[in-house]
Each structure stands twice: as structure tokens, then as C-alpha cells.
Amino acid sequence: MAHIKVDKAHNNSITELHFGIWLNYWSQTIDELFKGDYAQNAKRRARKMGTFIYLKILSFFLI
């Protein structure tokens, strides 16, 4: 709900581009600081989380 409130406060302007930018920053930071399976898992989970949150925001307004 926090992400839906932020999106609403910004005229429903959050797009997949914003999540892509966040994911790129996240991945770059992980790559700079960590290596191995834990790093790959953190990036994989972030991709899933970003997709899930974006779809939740989108579905909230499609109902």
C-alpha cells in the first residue's frame, strides 16, 4: 500500500521505467560490494520484488 500511496501522490506516474532504474542501481551496488551466490540471489529477489510491486500498483488501478 505504501507504493500505491506514493504513486497516487504523484498522479499515478510511476512506471516500469522507475522500477528499472531502481533495479539497475541495486544491481550495481550489489556488484560493487558482494560476489557469489548471495549476490546473485539478492539481485534475483530484487527483480521479483520490483515486478510484484509494480504489478500490484497497476492492478490496484485496473480494478
N, CA, C, O and CB atoms as a CASP TS submission, in Angstrom:
PFRMAT TS
TARGET T0000
AUTHOR 0000-0000-0000
METHOD Language model
MODEL 1
PARENT N/A
ATOM      1  N   MET     1       0.819  -1.203   0.000  1.00  0.00           N
ATOM      2  CA  MET     1       0.000   0.000   0.000  1.00  0.00           C
ATOM      3  C   MET     1       0.862   1.266   0.000  1.00  0.00           C
ATOM      4  O   MET     1       0.449   2.292  -0.539  1.00  0.00           O
ATOM      5  CB  MET     1      -0.931  -0.001   1.209  1.00  0.00           C
ATOM      6  N   ALA     2       2.043   1.202   0.593  1.00  0.00           N
ATOM      7  CA  ALA     2       2.893   2.390   0.629  1.00  0.00           C
ATOM      8  C   ALA     2       3.250   2.850  -0.782  1.00  0.00           C
ATOM      9  O   ALA     2       3.259   4.049  -1.061  1.00  0.00           O
ATOM     10  CB  ALA     2       4.168   2.111   1.433  1.00  0.00           C
ATOM     11  N   HIS     3       3.544   1.907  -1.668  1.00  0.00           N
ATOM     12  CA  HIS     3       3.905   2.264  -3.035  1.00  0.00           C
ATOM     13  C   HIS     3       2.705   2.804  -3.799  1.00  0.00           C
ATOM     14  O   HIS     3       2.851   3.695  -4.635  1.00  0.00           O
ATOM     15  CB  HIS     3       4.488   1.058  -3.761  1.00  0.00           C
ATOM     16  N   ILE     4       1.532   2.276  -3.520  1.00  0.00           N
ATOM     17  CA  ILE     4       0.308   2.765  -4.160  1.00  0.00           C
ATOM     18  C   ILE     4       0.040   4.198  -3.715  1.00  0.00           C
ATOM     19  O   ILE     4      -0.348   5.034  -4.532  1.00  0.00           O
ATOM     20  CB  ILE     4      -0.904   1.851  -3.817  1.00  0.00           C
ATOM     21  N   LYS     5       0.242   4.493  -2.437  1.00  0.00           N
ATOM     22  CA  LYS     5       0.042   5.857  -1.932  1.00  0.00           C
ATOM     23  C   LYS     5       1.023   6.835  -2.579  1.00  0.00           C
ATOM     24  O   LYS     5       0.644   7.945  -2.951  1.00  0.00           O
ATOM     25  CB  LYS     5       0.200   5.890  -0.402  1.00  0.00           C
ATOM     26  N   VAL     6       2.269   6.425  -2.709  1.00  0.00           N
ATOM     27  CA  VAL     6       3.274   7.292  -3.345  1.00  0.00           C
ATOM     28  C   VAL     6       2.898   7.532  -4.805  1.00  0.00           C
ATOM     29  O   VAL     6       2.964   8.662  -5.289  1.00  0.00           O
ATOM     30  CB  VAL     6       4.697   6.661  -3.247  1.00  0.00           C
ATOM     31  N   ASP     7       2.509   6.483  -5.496  1.00  0.00           N
ATOM     32  CA  ASP     7       2.109   6.626  -6.896  1.00  0.00           C
ATOM     33  C   ASP     7       0.922   7.567  -7.019  1.00  0.00           C
ATOM     34  O   ASP     7       0.903   8.430  -7.898  1.00  0.00           O
ATOM     35  CB  ASP     7       1.765   5.258  -7.504  1.00  0.00           C
ATOM     36  N   LYS     8      -0.062   7.412  -6.152  1.00  0.00           N
ATOM     37  CA  LYS     8      -1.245   8.284  -6.178  1.00  0.00           C
ATOM     38  C   LYS     8      -0.852   9.736  -5.914  1.00  0.00           C
ATOM     39  O   LYS     8      -1.378  10.648  -6.553  1.00  0.00           O
ATOM     40  CB  LYS     8      -2.285   7.818  -5.134  1.00  0.00           C
ATOM     41  N   ALA     9       0.061   9.951  -4.984  1.00  0.00           N
ATOM     42  CA  ALA     9       0.518  11.301  -4.659  1.00  0.00           C
ATOM     43  C   ALA     9       1.252  11.958  -5.830  1.00  0.00           C
ATOM     44  O   ALA     9       1.384  13.181  -5.884  1.00  0.00           O
ATOM     45  CB  ALA     9       1.428  11.262  -3.438  1.00  0.00           C
ATOM     46  N   HIS    10       1.723  11.137  -6.759  1.00  0.00           N
ATOM     47  CA  HIS    10       2.433  11.649  -7.933  1.00  0.00           C
ATOM     48  C   HIS    10       1.629  11.427  -9.207  1.00  0.00           C
ATOM     49  O   HIS    10       2.186  11.148 -10.269  1.00  0.00           O
ATOM     50  CB  HIS    10       3.803  10.984  -8.059  1.00  0.00           C
ATOM     51  N   ASN    11       0.312  11.554  -9.084  1.00  0.00           N
ATOM     52  CA  ASN    11      -0.608  11.467 -10.222  1.00  0.00           C
ATOM     53  C   ASN    11      -0.485  10.165 -10.999  1.00  0.00           C
ATOM     54  O   ASN    11      -0.570  10.151 -12.227  1.00  0.00           O
ATOM     55  CB  ASN    11      -0.373  12.619 -11.152  1.00  0.00           C
ATOM     56  N   ASN    12      -0.282   9.069 -10.269  1.00  0.00           N
ATOM     57  CA  ASN    12      -0.196   7.734 -10.885  1.00  0.00           C
ATOM     58  C   ASN    12       0.837   7.698 -12.003  1.00  0.00           C
ATOM     59  O   ASN    12       0.584   7.173 -13.087  1.00  0.00           O
ATOM     60  CB  ASN    12      -1.562   7.311 -11.433  1.00  0.00           C
ATOM     61  N   SER    13       1.996   8.261 -11.721  1.00  0.00           N
ATOM     62  CA  SER    13       3.018   8.393 -12.764  1.00  0.00           C
ATOM     63  C   SER    13       4.175   7.404 -12.636  1.00  0.00           C
ATOM     64  O   SER    13       5.109   7.450 -13.437  1.00  0.00           O
ATOM     65  CB  SER    13       3.565   9.782 -12.748  1.00  0.00           C
ATOM     66  N   ILE    14       4.131   6.513 -11.650  1.00  0.00           N
ATOM     67  CA  ILE    14       5.194   5.520 -11.529  1.00  0.00           C
ATOM     68  C   ILE    14       5.042   4.510 -12.657  1.00  0.00           C
ATOM     69  O   ILE    14       3.958   3.972 -12.884  1.00  0.00           O
ATOM     70  CB  ILE    14       5.156   4.814 -10.136  1.00  0.00           C
ATOM     71  N   THR    15       6.142   4.260 -13.362  1.00  0.00           N
ATOM     72  CA  THR    15       6.107   3.330 -14.489  1.00  0.00           C
ATOM     73  C   THR    15       7.153   2.242 -14.293  1.00  0.00           C
ATOM     74  O   THR    15       7.934   2.266 -13.342  1.00  0.00           O
ATOM     75  CB  THR    15       6.341   4.073 -15.824  1.00  0.00           C
ATOM     76  N   GLU    16       7.148   1.295 -15.213  1.00  0.00           N
ATOM     77  CA  GLU    16       8.159   0.239 -15.167  1.00  0.00           C
ATOM     78  C   GLU    16       9.564   0.819 -15.322  1.00  0.00           C
ATOM     79  O   GLU    16      10.533   0.211 -14.868  1.00  0.00           O
ATOM     80  CB  GLU    16       7.894  -0.802 -16.262  1.00  0.00           C
ATOM     81  N   LEU    17       9.685   1.980 -15.954  1.00  0.00           N
ATOM     82  CA  LEU    17      10.983   2.646 -16.085  1.00  0.00           C
ATOM     83  C   LEU    17      11.569   2.974 -14.707  1.00  0.00           C
ATOM     84  O   LEU    17      12.767   2.793 -14.489  1.00  0.00           O
ATOM     85  CB  LEU    17      10.843   3.932 -16.925  1.00  0.00           C
ATOM     86  N   HIS    18      10.748   3.447 -13.791  1.00  0.00           N
ATOM     87  CA  HIS    18      11.219   3.770 -12.448  1.00  0.00           C
ATOM     88  C   HIS    18      11.739   2.524 -11.735  1.00  0.00           C
ATOM     89  O   HIS    18      12.761   2.570 -11.052  1.00  0.00           O
ATOM     90  CB  HIS    18      10.096   4.415 -11.630  1.00  0.00           C
ATOM     91  N   PHE    19      11.035   1.426 -11.900  1.00  0.00           N
ATOM     92  CA  PHE    19      11.488   0.185 -11.283  1.00  0.00           C
ATOM     93  C   PHE    19      12.771  -0.315 -11.948  1.00  0.00           C
ATOM     94  O   PHE    19      13.631  -0.892 -11.283  1.00  0.00           O
ATOM     95  CB  PHE    19      10.390  -0.888 -11.369  1.00  0.00           C
ATOM     96  N   GLY    20      12.900  -0.098 -13.240  1.00  0.00           N
ATOM     97  CA  GLY    20      14.126  -0.475 -13.947  1.00  0.00           C
ATOM     98  C   GLY    20      15.324   0.319 -13.453  1.00  0.00           C
ATOM     99  O   GLY    20      16.410  -0.230 -13.270  1.00  0.00           O
ATOM    100  N   ILE    21      15.124   1.601 -13.242  1.00  0.00           N
ATOM    101  CA  ILE    21      16.200   2.454 -12.717  1.00  0.00           C
ATOM    102  C   ILE    21      16.605   1.980 -11.325  1.00  0.00           C
ATOM    103  O   ILE    21      17.792   1.840 -11.029  1.00  0.00           O
ATOM    104  CB  ILE    21      15.756   3.944 -12.674  1.00  0.00           C
ATOM    105  N   TRP    22      15.612   1.734 -10.474  1.00  0.00           N
ATOM    106  CA  TRP    22      15.899   1.242  -9.123  1.00  0.00           C
ATOM    107  C   TRP    22      16.665  -0.073  -9.188  1.00  0.00           C
ATOM    108  O   TRP    22      17.641  -0.263  -8.462  1.00  0.00           O
ATOM    109  CB  TRP    22      14.593   1.059  -8.320  1.00  0.00           C
ATOM    110  N   LEU    23      16.224  -0.982 -10.059  1.00  0.00           N
ATOM    111  CA  LEU    23      16.881  -2.278 -10.163  1.00  0.00           C
ATOM    112  C   LEU    23      18.321  -2.144 -10.656  1.00  0.00           C
ATOM    113  O   LEU    23      19.203  -2.865 -10.190  1.00  0.00           O
ATOM    114  CB  LEU    23      16.095  -3.188 -11.095  1.00  0.00           C
ATOM    115  N   ASN    24      18.564  -1.236 -11.587  1.00  0.00           N
ATOM    116  CA  ASN    24      19.934  -1.002 -12.060  1.00  0.00           C
ATOM    117  C   ASN    24      20.831  -0.490 -10.938  1.00  0.00           C
ATOM    118  O   ASN    24      21.957  -0.961 -10.782  1.00  0.00           O
ATOM    119  CB  ASN    24      19.933  -0.004 -13.222  1.00  0.00           C
ATOM    120  N   TYR    25      20.341   0.470 -10.159  1.00  0.00           N
ATOM    121  CA  TYR    25      21.127   0.969  -9.025  1.00  0.00           C
ATOM    122  C   TYR    25      21.392  -0.148  -8.014  1.00  0.00           C
ATOM    123  O   TYR    25      22.507  -0.296  -7.513  1.00  0.00           O
ATOM    124  CB  TYR    25      20.399   2.145  -8.339  1.00  0.00           C
ATOM    125  N   TRP    26      20.366  -0.916  -7.728  1.00  0.00           N
ATOM    126  CA  TRP    26      20.505  -2.025  -6.783  1.00  0.00           C
ATOM    127  C   TRP    26      21.565  -3.009  -7.267  1.00  0.00           C
ATOM    128  O   TRP    26      22.461  -3.390  -6.514  1.00  0.00           O
ATOM    129  CB  TRP    26      19.156  -2.745  -6.589  1.00  0.00           C
ATOM    130  N   SER    27      21.453  -3.416  -8.532  1.00  0.00           N
ATOM    131  CA  SER    27      22.386  -4.401  -9.079  1.00  0.00           C
ATOM    132  C   SER    27      23.823  -3.878  -9.099  1.00  0.00           C
ATOM    133  O   SER    27      24.762  -4.613  -8.791  1.00  0.00           O
ATOM    134  CB  SER    27      21.961  -4.797 -10.488  1.00  0.00           C
ATOM    135  N   GLN    28      23.986  -2.613  -9.460  1.00  0.00           N
ATOM    136  CA  GLN    28      25.328  -2.023  -9.466  1.00  0.00           C
ATOM    137  C   GLN    28      25.932  -2.023  -8.061  1.00  0.00           C
ATOM    138  O   GLN    28      27.110  -2.329  -7.879  1.00  0.00           O
ATOM    139  CB  GLN    28      25.280  -0.586 -10.021  1.00  0.00           C
ATOM    140  N   THR    29      25.117  -1.680  -7.084  1.00  0.00           N
ATOM    141  CA  THR    29      25.600  -1.643  -5.700  1.00  0.00           C
ATOM    142  C   THR    29      25.969  -3.047  -5.222  1.00  0.00           C
ATOM    143  O   THR    29      27.013  -3.240  -4.599  1.00  0.00           O
ATOM    144  CB  THR    29      24.534  -1.026  -4.770  1.00  0.00           C
ATOM    145  N   ILE    30      25.119  -4.014  -5.511  1.00  0.00           N
ATOM    146  CA  ILE    30      25.411  -5.400  -5.127  1.00  0.00           C
ATOM    147  C   ILE    30      26.716  -5.854  -5.772  1.00  0.00           C
ATOM    148  O   ILE    30      27.564  -6.451  -5.109  1.00  0.00           O
ATOM    149  CB  ILE    30      24.249  -6.343  -5.537  1.00  0.00           C
ATOM    150  N   ASP    31      26.878  -5.570  -7.076  1.00  0.00           N
ATOM    151  CA  ASP    31      28.090  -5.990  -7.784  1.00  0.00           C
ATOM    152  C   ASP    31      29.348  -5.337  -7.221  1.00  0.00           C
ATOM    153  O   ASP    31      30.418  -5.946  -7.221  1.00  0.00           O
ATOM    154  CB  ASP    31      27.966  -5.665  -9.260  1.00  0.00           C
ATOM    155  N   GLU    32      29.221  -4.096  -6.741  1.00  0.00           N
ATOM    156  CA  GLU    32      30.380  -3.394  -6.169  1.00  0.00           C
ATOM    157  C   GLU    32      30.769  -3.944  -4.800  1.00  0.00           C
ATOM    158  O   GLU    32      31.942  -3.914  -4.428  1.00  0.00           O
ATOM    159  CB  GLU    32      30.085  -1.903  -6.053  1.00  0.00           C
ATOM    160  N   LEU    33      29.792  -4.443  -4.055  1.00  0.00           N
ATOM    161  CA  LEU    33      30.039  -4.808  -2.664  1.00  0.00           C
ATOM    162  C   LEU    33      30.081  -6.306  -2.384  1.00  0.00           C
ATOM    163  O   LEU    33      30.657  -6.733  -1.383  1.00  0.00           O
ATOM    164  CB  LEU    33      29.001  -4.200  -1.820  1.00  0.00           C
ATOM    165  N   PHE    34      29.478  -7.104  -3.256  1.00  0.00           N
ATOM    166  CA  PHE    34      29.335  -8.528  -2.959  1.00  0.00           C
ATOM    167  C   PHE    34      29.626  -9.375  -4.190  1.00  0.00           C
ATOM    168  O   PHE    34      29.615  -8.887  -5.320  1.00  0.00           O
ATOM    169  CB  PHE    34      27.928  -8.827  -2.436  1.00  0.00           C
ATOM    170  N   LYS    35      29.886 -10.658  -3.942  1.00  0.00           N
ATOM    171  CA  LYS    35      30.126 -11.616  -5.018  1.00  0.00           C
ATOM    172  C   LYS    35      29.473 -12.939  -4.649  1.00  0.00           C
ATOM    173  O   LYS    35      29.112 -13.171  -3.495  1.00  0.00           O
ATOM    174  CB  LYS    35      31.652 -11.803  -5.278  1.00  0.00           C
ATOM    175  N   GLY    36      29.328 -13.793  -5.638  1.00  0.00           N
ATOM    176  CA  GLY    36      28.879 -15.149  -5.371  1.00  0.00           C
ATOM    177  C   GLY    36      27.382 -15.338  -5.362  1.00  0.00           C
ATOM    178  O   GLY    36      26.619 -14.501  -5.843  1.00  0.00           O
ATOM    179  N   ASP    37      26.984 -16.471  -4.795  1.00  0.00           N
ATOM    180  CA  ASP    37      25.579 -16.870  -4.809  1.00  0.00           C
ATOM    181  C   ASP    37      24.673 -15.903  -4.063  1.00  0.00           C
ATOM    182  O   ASP    37      23.555 -15.637  -4.504  1.00  0.00           O
ATOM    183  CB  ASP    37      25.437 -18.238  -4.218  1.00  0.00           C
ATOM    184  N   TYR    38      25.145 -15.370  -2.933  1.00  0.00           N
ATOM    185  CA  TYR    38      24.307 -14.434  -2.177  1.00  0.00           C
ATOM    186  C   TYR    38      24.038 -13.162  -2.983  1.00  0.00           C
ATOM    187  O   TYR    38      22.935 -12.618  -2.939  1.00  0.00           O
ATOM    188  CB  TYR    38      24.977 -14.078  -0.837  1.00  0.00           C
ATOM    189  N   ALA    39      25.025 -12.701  -3.701  1.00  0.00           N
ATOM    190  CA  ALA    39      24.850 -11.507  -4.537  1.00  0.00           C
ATOM    191  C   ALA    39      23.858 -11.784  -5.659  1.00  0.00           C
ATOM    192  O   ALA    39      22.975 -10.968  -5.925  1.00  0.00           O
ATOM    193  CB  ALA    39      26.201 -11.048  -5.125  1.00  0.00           C
ATOM    194  N   GLN    40      23.997 -12.920  -6.310  1.00  0.00           N
ATOM    195  CA  GLN    40      23.073 -13.273  -7.393  1.00  0.00           C
ATOM    196  C   GLN    40      21.657 -13.444  -6.863  1.00  0.00           C
ATOM    197  O   GLN    40      20.691 -13.047  -7.515  1.00  0.00           O
ATOM    198  CB  GLN    40      23.531 -14.560  -8.095  1.00  0.00           C
ATOM    199  N   ASN    41      21.536 -14.035  -5.684  1.00  0.00           N
ATOM    200  CA  ASN    41      20.226 -14.213  -5.076  1.00  0.00           C
ATOM    201  C   ASN    41      19.593 -12.866  -4.728  1.00  0.00           C
ATOM    202  O   ASN    41      18.393 -12.678  -4.931  1.00  0.00           O
ATOM    203  CB  ASN    41      20.339 -15.084  -3.824  1.00  0.00           C
ATOM    204  N   ALA    42      20.375 -11.942  -4.214  1.00  0.00           N
ATOM    205  CA  ALA    42      19.856 -10.610  -3.881  1.00  0.00           C
ATOM    206  C   ALA    42      19.339  -9.905  -5.127  1.00  0.00           C
ATOM    207  O   ALA    42      18.296  -9.255  -5.078  1.00  0.00           O
ATOM    208  CB  ALA    42      20.943  -9.757  -3.205  1.00  0.00           C
ATOM    209  N   LYS    43      20.045 -10.022  -6.231  1.00  0.00           N
ATOM    210  CA  LYS    43      19.609  -9.379  -7.481  1.00  0.00           C
ATOM    211  C   LYS    43      18.363 -10.074  -8.037  1.00  0.00           C
ATOM    212  O   LYS    43      17.455  -9.411  -8.538  1.00  0.00           O
ATOM    213  CB  LYS    43      20.750  -9.404  -8.533  1.00  0.00           C
ATOM    214  N   ARG    44      18.319 -11.387  -7.952  1.00  0.00           N
ATOM    215  CA  ARG    44      17.152 -12.139  -8.437  1.00  0.00           C
ATOM    216  C   ARG    44      15.903 -11.783  -7.619  1.00  0.00           C
ATOM    217  O   ARG    44      14.821 -11.576  -8.169  1.00  0.00           O
ATOM    218  CB  ARG    44      17.423 -13.667  -8.366  1.00  0.00           C
ATOM    219  N   ARG    45      16.076 -11.718  -6.316  1.00  0.00           N
ATOM    220  CA  ARG    45      14.937 -11.376  -5.450  1.00  0.00           C
ATOM    221  C   ARG    45      14.471  -9.937  -5.683  1.00  0.00           C
ATOM    222  O   ARG    45      13.275  -9.655  -5.609  1.00  0.00           O
ATOM    223  CB  ARG    45      15.315 -11.569  -3.971  1.00  0.00           C
ATOM    224  N   ALA    46      15.397  -9.039  -5.960  1.00  0.00           N
ATOM    225  CA  ALA    46      15.030  -7.646  -6.243  1.00  0.00           C
ATOM    226  C   ALA    46      14.216  -7.558  -7.528  1.00  0.00           C
ATOM    227  O   ALA    46      13.247  -6.803  -7.601  1.00  0.00           O
ATOM    228  CB  ALA    46      16.290  -6.760  -6.350  1.00  0.00           C
ATOM    229  N   ARG    47      14.607  -8.330  -8.545  1.00  0.00           N
ATOM    230  CA  ARG    47      13.831  -8.340  -9.796  1.00  0.00           C
ATOM    231  C   ARG    47      12.400  -8.808  -9.540  1.00  0.00           C
ATOM    232  O   ARG    47      11.443  -8.213 -10.035  1.00  0.00           O
ATOM    233  CB  ARG    47      14.506  -9.252 -10.848  1.00  0.00           C
ATOM    234  N   LYS    48      12.268  -9.876  -8.762  1.00  0.00           N
ATOM    235  CA  LYS    48      10.940 -10.398  -8.439  1.00  0.00           C
ATOM    236  C   LYS    48      10.130  -9.386  -7.638  1.00  0.00           C
ATOM    237  O   LYS    48       8.948  -9.171  -7.904  1.00  0.00           O
ATOM    238  CB  LYS    48      11.058 -11.710  -7.659  1.00  0.00           C
ATOM    239  N   MET    49      10.778  -8.766  -6.653  1.00  0.00           N
ATOM    240  CA  MET    49      10.100  -7.798  -5.810  1.00  0.00           C
ATOM    241  C   MET    49       9.638  -6.591  -6.627  1.00  0.00           C
ATOM    242  O   MET    49       8.502  -6.139  -6.481  1.00  0.00           O
ATOM    243  CB  MET    49      11.018  -7.351  -4.674  1.00  0.00           C
ATOM    244  N   GLY    50      10.509  -6.072  -7.478  1.00  0.00           N
ATOM    245  CA  GLY    50      10.135  -4.925  -8.309  1.00  0.00           C
ATOM    246  C   GLY    50       8.972  -5.245  -9.219  1.00  0.00           C
ATOM    247  O   GLY    50       8.056  -4.438  -9.373  1.00  0.00           O
ATOM    248  N   THR    51       9.004  -6.417  -9.823  1.00  0.00           N
ATOM    249  CA  THR    51       7.901  -6.833 -10.699  1.00  0.00           C
ATOM    250  C   THR    51       6.612  -6.951  -9.907  1.00  0.00           C
ATOM    251  O   THR    51       5.568  -6.462 -10.339  1.00  0.00           O
ATOM    252  CB  THR    51       8.224  -8.173 -11.389  1.00  0.00           C
ATOM    253  N   PHE    52       6.676  -7.595  -8.754  1.00  0.00           N
ATOM    254  CA  PHE    52       5.498  -7.788  -7.920  1.00  0.00           C
ATOM    255  C   PHE    52       4.887  -6.447  -7.496  1.00  0.00           C
ATOM    256  O   PHE    52       3.677  -6.250  -7.604  1.00  0.00           O
ATOM    257  CB  PHE    52       5.858  -8.618  -6.686  1.00  0.00           C
ATOM    258  N   ILE    53       5.718  -5.542  -7.021  1.00  0.00           N
ATOM    259  CA  ILE    53       5.210  -4.242  -6.553  1.00  0.00           C
ATOM    260  C   ILE    53       4.600  -3.459  -7.712  1.00  0.00           C
ATOM    261  O   ILE    53       3.530  -2.869  -7.564  1.00  0.00           O
ATOM    262  CB  ILE    53       6.344  -3.416  -5.891  1.00  0.00           C
ATOM    263  N   TYR    54       5.269  -3.450  -8.859  1.00  0.00           N
ATOM    264  CA  TYR    54       4.735  -2.721  -9.999  1.00  0.00           C
ATOM    265  C   TYR    54       3.388  -3.313 -10.436  1.00  0.00           C
ATOM    266  O   TYR    54       2.450  -2.569 -10.721  1.00  0.00           O
ATOM    267  CB  TYR    54       5.738  -2.746 -11.165  1.00  0.00           C
ATOM    268  N   LEU    55       3.293  -4.621 -10.489  1.00  0.00           N
ATOM    269  CA  LEU    55       2.032  -5.252 -10.881  1.00  0.00           C
ATOM    270  C   LEU    55       0.935  -4.970  -9.869  1.00  0.00           C
ATOM    271  O   LEU    55      -0.227  -4.816 -10.246  1.00  0.00           O
ATOM    272  CB  LEU    55       2.218  -6.758 -11.039  1.00  0.00           C
ATOM    273  N   LYS    56       1.282  -4.898  -8.600  1.00  0.00           N
ATOM    274  CA  LYS    56       0.289  -4.552  -7.580  1.00  0.00           C
ATOM    275  C   LYS    56      -0.216  -3.122  -7.770  1.00  0.00           C
ATOM    276  O   LYS    56      -1.416  -2.866  -7.667  1.00  0.00           O
ATOM    277  CB  LYS    56       0.888  -4.718  -6.172  1.00  0.00           C
ATOM    278  N   ILE    57       0.688  -2.202  -8.043  1.00  0.00           N
ATOM    279  CA  ILE    57       0.273  -0.814  -8.297  1.00  0.00           C
ATOM    280  C   ILE    57      -0.642  -0.774  -9.505  1.00  0.00           C
ATOM    281  O   ILE    57      -1.699  -0.145  -9.473  1.00  0.00           O
ATOM    282  CB  ILE    57       1.503   0.109  -8.518  1.00  0.00           C
ATOM    283  N   LEU    58      -0.237  -1.443 -10.565  1.00  0.00           N
ATOM    284  CA  LEU    58      -1.014  -1.450 -11.804  1.00  0.00           C
ATOM    285  C   LEU    58      -2.384  -2.091 -11.578  1.00  0.00           C
ATOM    286  O   LEU    58      -3.397  -1.550 -12.022  1.00  0.00           O
ATOM    287  CB  LEU    58      -0.251  -2.200 -12.914  1.00  0.00           C
ATOM    288  N   SER    59      -2.425  -3.212 -10.907  1.00  0.00           N
ATOM    289  CA  SER    59      -3.711  -3.918 -10.702  1.00  0.00           C
ATOM    290  C   SER    59      -4.638  -3.115  -9.806  1.00  0.00           C
ATOM    291  O   SER    59      -5.857  -3.205  -9.948  1.00  0.00           O
ATOM    292  CB  SER    59      -3.475  -5.315 -10.088  1.00  0.00           C
ATOM    293  N   PHE    60      -4.091  -2.339  -8.893  1.00  0.00           N
ATOM    294  CA  PHE    60      -4.919  -1.525  -7.991  1.00  0.00           C
ATOM    295  C   PHE    60      -5.776  -0.549  -8.798  1.00  0.00           C
ATOM    296  O   PHE    60      -6.920  -0.273  -8.435  1.00  0.00           O
ATOM    297  CB  PHE    60      -4.031  -0.751  -6.978  1.00  0.00           C
ATOM    298  N   PHE    61      -5.225  -0.035  -9.882  1.00  0.00           N
ATOM    299  CA  PHE    61      -5.948   0.953 -10.676  1.00  0.00           C
ATOM    300  C   PHE    61      -6.768   0.325 -11.795  1.00  0.00           C
ATOM    301  O   PHE    61      -7.567   1.013 -12.430  1.00  0.00           O
ATOM    302  CB  PHE    61      -4.980   1.945 -11.259  1.00  0.00           C
ATOM    303  N   LEU    62      -6.588  -0.944 -12.043  1.00  0.00           N
ATOM    304  CA  LEU    62      -7.357  -1.622 -13.074  1.00  0.00           C
ATOM    305  C   LEU    62      -8.661  -2.215 -12.525  1.00  0.00           C
ATOM    306  O   LEU    62      -9.551  -2.599 -13.284  1.00  0.00           O
ATOM    307  CB  LEU    62      -6.515  -2.717 -13.705  1.00  0.00           C
ATOM    308  N   ILE    63      -8.753  -2.279 -11.213  1.00  0.00           N
ATOM    309  CA  ILE    63      -9.938  -2.868 -10.585  1.00  0.00           C
ATOM    310  C   ILE    63     -11.069  -1.880 -10.574  1.00  0.00           C
ATOM    311  O   ILE    63     -12.156  -2.191 -10.086  1.00  0.00           O
ATOM    312  CB  ILE    63      -9.635  -3.331  -9.164  1.00  0.00           C
TER
END
